[in-house]
Amino acid sequence: MTDNGSKIKKPPFLPLWLKTMRVPFLQATFIPVVLGSVIAWQAGHFSWGFFALTLLGASLIHIATNMLNDYFDFKSGNDLRVKHQNPFAGGGRILTAGLVRPSTHLLVSAGCLALGIVIGLYFVLAQGLTYLFWLGLVGVVSSYFYVGPPFRLAYRGVGEFVVGLNFGPVMTLGAYYVQTGKFALEPLLASVPIGLLIAAVLWVNEFPDMDADKAVGKLTLVLRLGYLRSVTVFKALLGASYLLVITYVLLQPLLKQTVTSYVTLIVLVTLPIGMKALKVLKANYRDPHAIIPANANTIMLHLSFGILSILGFVIGTVIGL
């Protein structure tokens, strides 16, 4: 229902469920999974079948996470307190608009989580990838308890760390391990900037929701730090992502093993996107509408930085750099 009592027209089935699952945000899964798989390919190990299953399983867990977050934020009254129309914050708004029944929403999210777990167990049991169990456990536990009771990690000010960990090191290392059957330093190092940038996406998206979060006791780290200090942290997240890539390249001659590709320096061309996001955030951190370009540019930064990192490894392998 709208504020004046008129009914909201229900969209067609496919667009409705694409929005319910928040499919556009699956870039947060695609980037680390492709990155880990490409680094495995660089090491001489790659299976298209394993890659497809990894991407599907990780995507299902991500979809479940999105939907569980929306479900529990709806049940807590958090999303109902969001008054702004910023499309990058405030949840999916499907439940608050009454477009999907909460019971159906929860059932579908549980189904996605179960299917993702089944794919993970296939790798663990059928392929003997024992250590994948622990990475998968982190992902599954985080998926439910991010806002689900009793732990509700986002309420305790650790949600940003959990997101950066899962959509950085956990997924990248998991994808690499599925292909190679072992862990390595290179995918771990490569995953950290990606994890920092997806944490930055969540970080900037939390600014418009601070009032609603405070009202229900969802004490995110952004809320705990306040506007000005949170802007500084956002700047640090972006800066650290670039500095790490540069550091990896500079350290390359001093290390006996390969830790990156020199071509990954192409990520530096995304600097203007990050600078624009920071500039908008600095000027409009209290305005949920004026901040929208900062939200959009941070998402674009994560996507472009991730794609160029992947291309850097591919091109570097082909030309021997």
VEXTORTI-149934 format. One record per atom (N, C-alpha, C): residue in three letters; y, x, z. Coordinates in steps of 0.001 Angstrom, whole numbers, padded with zeros to 6 digits, always signed. Atoms other than C-alpha are relative to their C-alpha. Layout:
ALAYXZ
...
***
This chain:
MET-001208+000834+000000
MET+000000+000000+000000
MET+001249+000862+000000
THR-001292-000668-000048
THR+003581+001058-000577
THR+000785-000531+001165
ASP-000819+000396-001144
ASP+006373+000721+001974
ASP+000449-001450-000083
ASN-000502+001367+000130
ASN+007513-002632+000533
ASN-001131-001026-000106
GLY+001116+000934-000044
GLY+004012-004091+000653
GLY-000670-000240-001325
SER+000628+000173+001296
SER+003211-003979-003061
SER-001211+000896-000125
LYS+001231-000752+000143
LYS-000215-002786-004097
LYS+000174+001171-000954
ILE+000017-001152+000882
ILE-000727+000642-005592
ILE-001112-000201-001005
LYS+001003+000178+001048
LYS-002527+000411-008920
LYS-001031+001109+000076
LYS+001085-000973-000110
LYS-005906+002110-008686
LYS-000217+000676-001343
PRO+000199-000708+001264
PRO-006295+004838-011339
PRO-001443-000102-000462
PRO+001381+000014+000494
PRO-009413+005066-013558
PRO-000905+000907+000837
PHE+000990-000662-000852
PHE-012608+006408-011988
PHE+000120+001523-000031
LEU+000011-001458+000090
LEU-012511+009999-013309
LEU+001275+000623+000548
PRO-001226-000584-000590
PRO-008816+010768-012613
PRO+000082-000195+001508
LEU-000035+000271-001439
LEU-009196+009161-009180
LEU-000827+001029+000762
TRP+000869-000918-000727
TRP-012101+011379-008163
TRP+000358+001455-000221
LEU-000518-001356+000188
LEU-010624+014499-009705
LEU+001113+000277+000997
LYS-001076-000148-000983
LYS-007607+013905-007490
LYS-000560+000007+001413
THR+000606+000063-001329
THR-009768+012993-004491
THR-000616+001337+000379
MET+000638-001297-000240
MET-011683+016269-004834
MET+000990+001159-000087
ARG-001070-000994+000146
ARG-008397+018114-005522
ARG-000480+001167-000869
VAL+000617-000957+000926
VAL-010024+019854-008469
VAL+000943+001110-000459
PRO-000875-001109+000429
PRO-006908+021805-009613
PRO+000040+001168+000969
PHE-000046-001080-000992
PHE-007086+023787-006368
PHE-001264+000856+000000
LEU+001211-000811+000094
LEU-010513+025128-007342
LEU+000267+001389-000568
GLN-000329-001370+000406
GLN-008690+028144-008755
GLN-000233+000961+001160
ALA+000218-000838-001185
ALA-009005+029441-005184
ALA-001446+000453+000103
THR+001414-000386+000056
THR-012779+029549-005758
THR-000298+000817-001249
PHE+000298-000674+001270
PHE-012857+030602-009409
PHE+000399+001470+000027
ILE-000495-001380+000041
ILE-010770+033744-008896
ILE-000919+000966+000754
PRO+000848-000969-000700
PRO-012849+035458-006155
PRO-001425+000065-000536
VAL+001369-000019+000528
VAL-016203+034401-007652
VAL-000060+000791-001307
VAL-000031-000750+001263
VAL-015281+035706-011110
VAL+000276+001477+000265
LEU-000326-001389-000329
LEU-013780+038858-009586
LEU-001231+000746+000507
GLY+001195-000646-000526
GLY-016926+039671-007600
GLY-001066+000188-001060
SER+001000-000077+001067
SER-019129+038958-010617
SER+000361+001064-001035
VAL-000454-001007+000967
VAL-017036+041145-012924
VAL-000211+001413+000548
ILE+000212-001324-000598
ILE-017200+044067-010497
ILE-001494+000331+000010
ALA+001449-000211+000097
ALA-020989+043579-010399
ALA-000389+000381-001430
TRP+000234-000336+001416
TRP-021004+043625-014216
TRP+000407+001436-000283
GLN-000474-001373+000149
GLN-019007+046838-014054
GLN-001047+000990+000536
ALA+001030-000855-000599
ALA-021810+048256-011885
ALA-001340-000121-000715
GLY+001220+000105+000798
GLY-024430+047225-014463
GLY-000929-001127+000396
HIS+000834+001115-000444
HIS-025683+043999-012876
HIS+000723-001313-000304
PHE-000618+001301+000261
PHE-024950+040544-014275
PHE-001021-000955-000595
SER+000838+001075+000515
SER-026862+037300-014820
SER+000867-001245-000156
TRP-000788+001205+000231
TRP-025167+034302-016414
TRP-000503-001167+000852
GLY+000557+001077-000813
GLY-027556+031975-014592
GLY+000439+000093+001450
PHE-000441-000197-001376
PHE-026751+033468-011186
PHE+001503-000262+000135
PHE-001452+000216-000025
PHE-023047+033412-012040
PHE+000313-001498+000025
ALA-000258+001441+000080
ALA-023134+029708-012974
ALA-000366-000686+001314
LEU+000415+000606-001265
LEU-025060+028795-009818
LEU+000952+000366+001140
THR-000944-000434-001031
THR-022719+030851-007636
THR+001295-000784-000094
LEU-001253+000721+000209
LEU-019656+029214-009150
LEU-000145-001467+000380
LEU+000237+001406-000336
LEU-021173+025744-008800
LEU-000119-000189+001508
GLY+000186+000132-001441
GLY-022274+026274-005194
GLY+001293+000194+000768
ALA-001272-000265-000676
ALA-018945+027766-004122
ALA+000989-001134-000245
SER-000907+001104+000318
SER-017036+024974-005898
SER-000339-001249+000801
LEU+000419+001164-000785
LEU-019084+022288-004154
LEU+000429+000138+001466
ILE-000446-000236-001377
ILE-018362+023869-000761
ILE+001511-000177+000105
HIS-001459+000132+000000
HIS-014664+024039-001669
HIS+000414-001468-000087
ILE-000312+001423+000119
ILE-014595+020393-002755
ILE-000266-000718+001321
ALA+000318+000592-001303
ALA-016298+019418+000487
ALA+001078+000338+001023
THR-001065-000426-000918
THR-013688+021422+002404
THR+001266-000813-000214
ASN-001192+000784+000322
ASN-010822+019687+000591
ASN-000112-001428+000532
MET+000170+001403-000363
MET-012252+016238+001232
MET-000143-000188+001508
LEU+000112+000085-001454
LEU-013215+016870+004842
LEU+001355+000179+000674
ASN-001350-000196-000536
ASN-009701+018162+005511
ASN+000811-001288-000104
ASP-000749+001241+000194
ASP-008196+015014+004026
ASP-000529-001110+000904
TYR+000594+001045-000835
TYR-010628+012795+005931
TYR+000442+000144+001455
PHE-000338-000188-001409
PHE-009965+014324+009341
PHE+001510-000066+000233
ASP-001453+000139-000139
ASP-006206+014562+008735
ASP+000421-001467-000075
PHE-000265+001439+000053
PHE-006260+010871+007843
PHE-000377-000660+001320
LYS+000471+000613-001242
LYS-008291+009944+010933
LYS+000888+000369+001190
SER-000865-000433-001104
SER-005967+011953+013203
SER+001400-000599-000090
GLY-001339+000534+000208
GLY-002910+010232+011755
GLY+000976+001007-000553
ASN-000869-001063+000492
ASN-001546+013520+010430
ASN+000626-000372-001352
ASP-000509+000305+001336
ASP-001258+012495+006763
ASP+000853-001261-000019
LEU-000799+001224-000062
LEU+000123+009079+007732
LEU+001428+000280+000454
ARG-001333-000364-000478
ARG+003098+010858+009335
ARG+000799+000795-001029
VAL-000691-000757+001047
VAL+003947+012781+006148
VAL+000845-000965-000819
LYS-000913+000909+000688
LYS+007010+011110+004627
LYS+000512+000549-001337
HIS-000520-000605+001226
HIS+007925+013572+001868
HIS-000948-000239-001171
GLN+000799+000159+001207
GLN+006639+013478-001722
GLN-000277+001346-000676
ASN+000358-001309+000538
ASN+005983+017197-002140
ASN-001467-000043-000417
PRO+001385+000149+000464
PRO+002797+017215-004320
PRO-000938+001104+000467
PHE+000820-001132-000415
PHE+001599+020539-002880
PHE-000304+000000+001502
ALA+000197+000063-001451
ALA+001592+019494+000780
ALA-000310-001442+000389
GLY+000256+001354-000471
GLY+000581+016518+002864
GLY-001357-000562-000355
GLY+001341+000470+000332
GLY-003034+016334+001692
GLY-000055-000705-001340
GLY+000198+000640+001297
GLY-004462+014424-001243
GLY+000591-001390-000109
ARG-000637+001324-000075
ARG-002926+011056-000143
ARG-000861-001123-000573
ILE+000899+001030+000514
ILE-005926+009173-001511
ILE-000339-001020+001087
LEU+000383+000889-001097
LEU-006952+007755+001853
LEU+001202-000769+000538
THR-001199+000687-000503
THR-003411+006960+002983
THR+000445-001094-000955
ALA-000357+001016+000991
ALA-002914+005001-000251
ALA-001057-001095-000105
GLY+001051+001005+000028
GLY-006147+003088+000305
GLY-000770-000049-001307
LEU+000657-000012+001307
LEU-007585+004147-003068
LEU-001505+000237+000099
VAL+001431-000230-000257
VAL-010957+005230-001628
VAL-000275-000356+001452
ARG+000354+000329-001380
ARG-012696+003870+001457
ARG-000376+001268+000764
PRO+000316-001196-000785
PRO-012953+006471+004248
PRO-001496+000292+000079
SER+001448-000209-000091
SER-016729+005939+004537
SER-000545+000593-001292
THR+000419-000543+001291
THR-017194+006608+000816
THR+000473+001435-000151
HIS-000601-001325+000065
HIS-014897+009599+001005
HIS-000837+001001+000802
LEU+000788-000875-000867
LEU-016900+011086+003885
LEU-001397+000229-000571
LEU+001341-000115+000569
LEU-020232+010391+002172
LEU-000016+000978-001171
VAL-000071-000898+001157
VAL-019192+012170-001029
VAL+000239+001435+000448
SER-000265-001357-000493
SER-017808+015157+000875
SER-001246+000600+000629
ALA+001242-000482-000608
ALA-021049+015434+002867
ALA-001028+000339-001063
GLY+000916-000274+001102
GLY-023038+015243-000369
GLY+000313+001313-000697
CYS-000410-001264+000624
CYS-021022+018073-001924
CYS-000361+001187+000885
LEU+000333-001071-000934
LEU-021490+020184+001191
LEU-001502+000266+000007
ALA+001456-000148-000013
ALA-025243+019536+001197
ALA-000498+000685-001266
LEU+000410-000621+001259
LEU-025614+020454-002485
LEU+000385+001479-000039
GLY-000421-001402-000062
GLY-023642+023644-001948
GLY-000926+000814+000886
ILE+000921-000679-000911
ILE-025915+024550+000962
ILE-001355+000228-000676
VAL+001287-000122+000700
VAL-029028+023911-001166
VAL+000033+001171-000989
ILE-000117-001113+000939
ILE-027783+026342-003823
ILE-000008+001331+000745
GLY-000001-001226-000799
GLY-027078+028949-001165
GLY-001378+000336+000534
LEU+001350-000223-000520
LEU-030537+028491+000350
LEU-000954+000449-001097
TYR+000820-000472+001126
TYR-032064+028954-003103
TYR+000125+001515-000143
PHE-000204-001451+000119
PHE-030515+032424-003315
PHE-000631+000742+001177
VAL+000529-000659-001199
VAL-031554+033247+000246
VAL-001522+000019-000003
LEU+001449+000123-000135
LEU-035144+031992+000096
LEU-000764+000412-001263
ALA+000731-000281+001241
ALA-036180+032204-003565
ALA+000293+001393-000537
GLN-000376-001307+000536
GLN-034291+035369-004462
GLN-000019+001104+001055
GLY+000096-001005-001055
GLY-034639+037120-001098
GLY+001311+000651+000379
LEU-001322-000553-000319
LEU-030896+037628-000654
LEU+000362-000371+001436
THR-000061+000378-001413
THR-031121+037540+003137
THR+001414-000015+000570
TYR-001324-000115-000613
TYR-027621+038676+004027
TYR+000982-001050-000524
LEU-000861+001060+000523
LEU-026136+035935+001859
LEU+000065-001174+000973
PHE+000031+001085-000989
PHE-027140+033522+004621
PHE+001211+000067+000921
TRP-001091-000141-000959
TRP-024493+034932+006958
TRP+001352-000254-000647
LEU-001247+000310+000711
LEU-021734+034818+004348
LEU+000107-001499-000234
GLY-000001+001436+000227
GLY-022737+031269+003492
GLY+000267-000786+001265
LEU-000211+000676-001284
LEU-022799+030309+007152
LEU+001480-000027+000364
VAL-001450-000055-000260
VAL-019193+031446+007534
VAL+000716-001067-000822
GLY-000645+000976+000872
GLY-018204+029312+004557
GLY-000263-001433+000405
VAL+000365+001369-000361
VAL-020068+026198+005653
VAL+000638-000408+001327
VAL-000605+000297-001306
VAL-018903+026370+009269
VAL+001506-000200-000147
SER-001442+000117+000221
SER-015326+026905+008111
SER+000345-001294-000710
SER-000254+001207+000773
SER-015591+024004+005688
SER+000153-001219+000901
TYR-000051+001162-000884
TYR-016264+021488+008441
TYR+001012+000165+001126
PHE-000794-000173-001214
PHE-014506+022970+011434
PHE+001441+000428-000254
TYR-001397-000351+000266
TYR-011262+023860+009658
TYR+000937-001009+000671
VAL-000736+001032-000749
VAL-009889+020542+010890
VAL-000934-000968+000699
GLY+000959+000898-000620
GLY-013105+018880+012045
GLY-000230+000331+001463
PRO+000272-000230-001419
PRO-013911+018433+015753
PRO-001366+000660+000188
PRO-000947-000149-001114
PRO-014534+019971+018156
PRO+000934+001199-000139
PHE-000774-001255+000021
PHE-013117+023353+017076
PHE+001369-000140-000660
ARG-001275+000243+000692
ARG-010411+022193+014594
ARG+000831+001288-000087
LEU-000571-001351+000062
LEU-009520+025758+013671
LEU+001478+000011-000385
ALA-001402+000034+000429
ALA-006251+024857+011933
ALA+000930-000388+001143
TYR-000793+000419-001155
TYR-005035+023263+015180
TYR+000235+001157+000969
ARG-000051-001121-000940
ARG-005582+026576+016987
ARG+000754+001205-000567
GLY-000815-001066+000568
GLY-003404+028675+014676
GLY-000781+001095-000694
VAL+000798-001009+000708
VAL-006247+030505+012899
VAL-000425-000481-001390
GLY+000392+000559+001289
GLY-006591+028297+009830
GLY+000387+000883-001175
GLU-000456-000851+001098
GLU-004565+030642+007635
GLU-000905+001217-000160
PHE+000912-001139+000047
PHE-006814+033569+008550
PHE-001348-000410-000587
VAL+001286+000489+000482
VAL-009947+031508+007892
VAL+000025-000210-001511
VAL-000128+000227+001446
VAL-008720+030494+004429
VAL+000057+001327-000755
GLY-000088-001307+000649
GLY-007772+034070+003510
GLY-001329+000731-000004
LEU+001306-000659-000105
LEU-011155+035346+004698
LEU-001012-000610-000961
ASN+001006+000675+000821
ASN-013232+032736+002889
ASN+000277+000111-001491
PHE-000334-000019+001416
PHE-011363+032697-000413
PHE+000421+001390-000482
GLY-000201-001393+000367
GLY-011028+036473-000436
GLY-001313+000746+000149
PRO+001206-000809-000190
PRO-013748+038737+001019
PRO-001319-000758-000058
VAL+001286+000700-000057
VAL-016454+036112+001665
VAL-000487-000379-001394
MET+000431+000436+001333
MET-016526+034661-001852
MET-000180+001176-000961
THR+000113-001144+000907
THR-015935+037955-003666
THR-001255+000811+000305
LEU+001193-000735-000395
LEU-018599+039815-001695
LEU-001267-000814-000266
GLY+001153+000856+000257
GLY-020950+036841-001981
GLY-000391+000009-001466
ALA+000278-000015+001447
ALA-020626+036736-005774
ALA-000568+001347-000434
TYR+000495-001343+000317
TYR-021155+040498-005982
TYR-001428+000186+000502
TYR+001324-000159-000622
TYR-024171+040383-003651
TYR-001073-000782-000754
VAL+000946+000805+000779
VAL-025832+037599-005662
VAL-000449+000758-001245
GLN+000313-000722+001233
GLN-025674+039781-008771
GLN-000733+001311+000258
THR+000500-001370-000212
THR-026555+043168-007252
THR-001036+000123+001117
GLY+000904-000090-001132
GLY-028497+042436-004062
GLY+000450+000989+001057
LYS-000530-000941-000991
LYS-026250+044786-002084
LYS+001503-000200+000132
PHE-001438+000037-000196
PHE-022734+045140-000727
PHE+000604+001330-000443
ALA-000680-001220+000428
ALA-020136+047696-001821
ALA+001460-000060+000421
LEU-001398-000089-000418
LEU-016650+048884-000964
LEU+000944-000592-001038
GLU-000928+000409+001056
GLU-015066+048084-004333
GLU+000307-001501+000018
PRO-000346+001428-000046
PRO-015420+044257-004242
PRO+000714-000404+001291
LEU-000683+000311-001259
LEU-014343+044217-000600
LEU+001488+000317-000098
LEU-001405-000388+000132
LEU-011129+046129-001308
LEU+000737-000911-000987
ALA-000638+000840+001027
ALA-010409+044085-004438
ALA+000270-001406+000506
SER-000128+001371-000488
SER-010820+040855-002488
SER+001166-000196+000956
VAL-001012+000158-001051
VAL-008203+041560+000167
VAL+001331-000521-000547
PRO-001245+000572+000539
PRO-005072+041040-002008
PRO-000153-001457-000415
ILE+000240+001387+000396
ILE-006624+037843-003366
ILE-000008-000905+001236
GLY+000016+000764-001240
GLY-007287+036647+000183
GLY+001387-000170+000589
LEU-001376+000082-000514
LEU-003714+037444+001212
LEU+000818-001019-000783
LEU-000792+000911+000829
LEU-002308+035477-001717
LEU-000424-001455+000169
ILE+000388+001395-000233
ILE-004412+032378-001121
ILE+000460-000432+001384
ALA-000573+000313-001312
ALA-003329+032568+002524
ALA+001489-000310-000147
ALA-001421+000264+000260
ALA+000254+032694+001196
ALA+000208-001386-000595
VAL-000077+001348+000567
VAL-000409+029520-000805
VAL-000059-001040+001122
LEU+000092+000911-001147
LEU-001542+027710+002347
LEU+001241+000096+000867
TRP-001153-000260-000871
TRP+001319+029283+004293
TRP+001234-000764-000467
VAL-001216+000643+000506
VAL+004104+028019+002043
VAL-000187-001513-000079
ASN+000251+001438+000048
ASN+002428+024606+001728
ASN+000092-000659+001372
GLU-000082+000556-001352
GLU+002567+024189+005510
GLU+001436-000261+000439
PHE-001402+000198-000389
PHE+006383+024316+005665
PHE+000405-001485-000032
PRO-000433+001404+000035
PRO+006938+020693+004499
PRO-000708-000884+001006
ASP+000797+000837-000898
ASP+004268+019408+006921
ASP+000226+000304+001480
MET-000149-000450-001382
MET+005599+021023+010089
MET+000276-001143+000977
ASP-000305+001123-000899
ASP+007011+017812+011589
ASP-001235-000865+000240
ALA+001203+000821-000132
ALA+003844+015822+010883
ALA-001069+000731+000805
ASP+000993-000792-000735
ASP+001639+018652+012179
ASP+000332+000031+001497
LYS-000430-000058-001401
LYS+003668+018921+015386
LYS-000283-001316+000710
ALA+000169+001320-000609
ALA+003398+015186+015994
ALA-001434-000263+000445
VAL+001405+000239-000356
VAL-000417+015312+016111
VAL-000636+001202+000695
GLY+000522-001166-000709
GLY-000753+018662+017856
GLY-000730+000989-000880
LYS+000611-000950+000925
LYS-001850+020559+014739
LYS+000893+001245-000033
LEU-000892-001136-000198
LEU-000324+023849+015823
LEU-000385+001151-000929
THR+000248-001054+000976
THR-000641+025891+012653
THR+000812+001236+000382
LEU-000723-001230-000314
LEU+000520+029491+012778
LEU+001442-000077-000487
VAL-001363+000186+000503
VAL+003539+028570+010659
VAL+000830-000789+001003
LEU-000706+000806-001001
LEU+004491+025936+013227
LEU+000257+000798+001267
ARG-000150-000792-001221
ARG+003937+028319+016123
ARG+001103+001049-000145
LEU-000994-001061+000221
LEU+006129+031032+014572
LEU+001394-000551-000271
GLY-001296+000550+000359
GLY+008898+028743+013376
GLY+000405+000407-001412
TYR-000398-000181+001394
TYR+010762+028714+010073
TYR+000317+001452-000358
LEU-000504-001312+000408
LEU+012491+032093+010026
LEU-001082+001079+000056
ARG+001064-000998-000097
ARG+009594+034219+011256
ARG-001114-000269-001009
SER+001018+000334+000990
SER+007230+032353+008945
SER+000423+000419-001407
VAL-000497-000516+001279
VAL+009444+033236+005974
VAL-000272+001502-000097
THR+000250-001454-000024
THR+009129+036893+007004
THR-001478+000303-000227
VAL+001439-000200+000182
VAL+005343+036616+007212
VAL-000386-000264-001452
PHE+000268+000302+001409
PHE+005265+035014+003750
PHE+000367+001195-000876
LYS-000438-001189+000735
LYS+007221+037981+002402
LYS-001000+001142+000183
ALA+000960-001067-000290
ALA+004760+040355+004094
ALA-001325-000227-000734
LEU+001242+000303+000700
LEU+001753+038580+002575
LEU+000094+000380-001476
LEU-000182-000347+001416
LEU+003144+038954-000938
LEU+000113+001508-000175
GLY-000209-001440+000119
GLY+004305+042531-000410
GLY-001273+000800+000215
ALA+001239-000718-000302
ALA+001000+043649+001110
ALA-000990-000089-001152
SER+000919+000153+001133
SER-000919+042300-001895
SER+000265+001052-001074
TYR-000355-001008+001009
TYR+000965+044564-004292
TYR-000209+001417+000533
LEU+000122-001344-000576
LEU+001029+047553-001942
LEU-001451+000449+000083
LEU+001409-000355-000072
LEU-002733+047422-001523
LEU-000535+000457-001354
VAL+000457-000384+001341
VAL-003366+047554-005275
VAL+000523+001389-000365
ILE-000592-001316+000282
ILE-000981+050502-005636
ILE-000694+001079+000825
THR+000669-000963-000885
THR-002619+052235-002655
THR-001399+000341-000510
TYR+001346-000246+000529
TYR-006098+051810-004127
TYR+000041+000979-001171
VAL-000111-000869+001180
VAL-004979+053455-007364
VAL+000384+001420+000405
LEU-000441-001327-000441
LEU-003223+056325-005574
LEU-001115+000757+000713
LEU+001086-000641-000741
LEU-006286+056996-003413
LEU-001209+000329-000875
GLN+001154-000175+000878
GLN-008679+056934-006352
GLN-000402+001461-000201
PRO+000404-001397+000224
PRO-008552+060699-007069
PRO-000536+000689+001260
LEU+000405-000643-001244
LEU-009168+061503-003379
LEU-001372-000453+000491
LEU+001271+000557-000456
LEU-012325+059413-003017
LEU-001124+000335-000972
LYS+001142-000371+000832
LYS-015782+060267-004305
LYS-000548-001192-000781
GLN+000500+001166+000710
GLN-016586+056694-005310
GLN+001162-000826-000548
THR-001010+000839+000619
THR-014707+054290-007528
THR+000317-001180+000910
VAL-000388+001129-000846
VAL-012726+051754-005525
VAL+000849-001020-000758
THR-000772+000944+000804
THR-010692+050124-008283
THR+000097+000534-001423
SER-000298-000456+001355
SER-009643+050373-011909
SER+001497+000268-000086
TYR-001425-000305+000155
TYR-006354+052012-012817
TYR+000732-001139-000711
VAL-000634+001068+000786
VAL-005721+049088-015161
VAL+000409-001188+000868
THR-000389+001120-000868
THR-005445+046710-012199
THR+001484+000038+000358
LEU-001455-000067-000217
LEU-001849+047914-011923
LEU+000763-001020-000848
ILE-000674+001023+000811
ILE-001082+045265-014552
ILE+000411-001203+000849
VAL-000411+001115-000861
VAL-000814+042822-011634
VAL+001479+000107+000358
LEU-001413-000174-000351
LEU+002658+044280-011084
LEU+000927-000840-000873
VAL-000847+000831+000868
VAL+003938+042169-013991
VAL+000235-001377+000614
THR-000189+001306-000647
THR+003595+039140-011683
THR+001070+000043+001087
LEU-001023-000125-001045
LEU+006271+040466-009319
LEU+001127-001031-000111
PRO-001081+001003+000083
PRO+009007+038158-010714
PRO-000411-001377+000512
ILE+000466+001300-000496
ILE+006861+035113-009871
ILE+000066-000025+001521
GLY-000043-000081-001452
GLY+006500+036258-006278
GLY+001420+000031+000532
MET-001393-000099-000435
MET+010179+037115-005995
MET+000701-001355-000091
LYS-000609+001326+000139
LYS+011154+033676-007267
LYS-000471-000926+001115
ALA+000531+000835-001089
ALA+008860+031965-004750
ALA+000681+000333+001316
LEU-000638-000432-001246
LEU+010334+034019-001915
LEU+001462-000426+000045
LYS-001418+000371+000054
LYS+013901+033361-003034
LYS+000189-001490+000290
VAL-000099+001449-000221
VAL+013363+029590-003138
VAL-000336-000352+001442
LEU+000388+000278-001388
LEU+011605+029601+000238
LEU+001109+000379+000967
LYS-001091-000433-000881
LYS+014404+031572+001886
LYS+001148-000995+000018
ALA-001158+000883+000118
ALA+017008+029131+000630
ALA-000301-001445+000413
ASN+000304+001427-000150
ASN+015121+025852+001174
ASN-001165-000287+000947
TYR+001205+000149-000813
TYR+012516+026290+003902
TYR-000041-001284+000818
ARG-000019+001259-000759
ARG+013614+023098+005680
ARG-000031-001238-000891
ASP-000087+001129+000931
ASP+013779+020910+002561
ASP-001320-000163-000751
PRO+001317+000161+000621
PRO+010359+019541+001462
PRO+000045-000223-001500
HIS-000120+000222+001440
HIS+011683+018698-002001
HIS+000509+001251-000717
ALA-000558-001205+000624
ALA+013780+021767-002785
ALA-000968+001180+000066
ILE+000955-001096-000162
ILE+010884+023975-001655
ILE-001121-000049-001045
ILE+001096+000191+000958
ILE+008584+022644-004401
ILE-000167+001171-000971
PRO+000206-001167+000876
PRO+009286+025561-006820
PRO-000651+001187+000715
ALA+000653-001072-000758
ALA+008213+027959-004045
ALA-001490-000275+000113
ASN+001416+000378-000041
ASN+004943+026046-003629
ASN-000674+000276-001341
ALA+000584-000137+001337
ALA+004330+025988-007379
ALA-000116+001457-000424
ASN+000020-001406+000417
ASN+005228+029630-007947
ASN-001003+000828+000800
THR+001001-000725-000785
THR+002984+030820-005106
THR-001395-000260-000540
ILE+001286+000323+000628
ILE+000051+028999-006656
ILE-000151+000751-001321
MET+000035-000718+001269
MET+000929+030483-010044
MET-000163+001502+000215
LEU+000138-001423-000318
LEU+001215+033927-008444
LEU-001454+000330+000308
HIS+001412-000235-000325
HIS-002289+033688-006969
HIS-000854-000030-001260
LEU+000793+000146+001221
LEU-003688+032528-010318
LEU+000214+001169-000955
SER-000289-001069+000955
SER-001922+035105-012513
SER-000400+001367+000546
PHE+000398-001258-000638
PHE-002472+037972-010058
PHE-001525+000147-000063
GLY+001454-000036+000029
GLY-006167+037057-009848
GLY-000552+000243-001391
ILE+000468-000170+001386
ILE-006653+036760-013604
ILE+000255+001418-000485
LEU-000319-001358+000441
LEU-004906+040078-014234
LEU-000851+001041+000735
SER+000909-000899-000713
SER-007001+041756-011527
SER-001360+000036-000694
ILE+001291+000094+000692
ILE-010142+040528-013273
ILE+000061+000719-001342
LEU-000167-000667+001296
LEU-008852+041656-016666
LEU+000123+001509+000174
GLY-000145-001429-000270
GLY-007952+045004-015128
GLY-001351+000684+000133
PHE+001353-000560-000144
PHE-011575+045606-014149
PHE-000760-000020-001320
VAL+000702+000103+001291
VAL-012881+044397-017524
VAL+000506+001065-000960
ILE-000588-000961+000939
ILE-010460+046490-019589
ILE-000269+001429+000472
GLY+000250-001337-000550
GLY-010845+049472-017264
GLY-001416+000480-000269
THR+001389-000360+000265
THR-014621+049381-017705
THR-000209+000334-001480
VAL+000158-000201+001441
VAL-014377+049137-021496
VAL+000593+001326-000467
ILE-000682-001237+000453
ILE-011929+052039-021881
ILE-000229+001181+000925
GLY+000345-001100-000906
GLY-013267+054089-018983
GLY+001073+000383+000989
LEU-001038-000248-001009
LEU-010327+053745-016567
LEU-000186-000926+001194
***
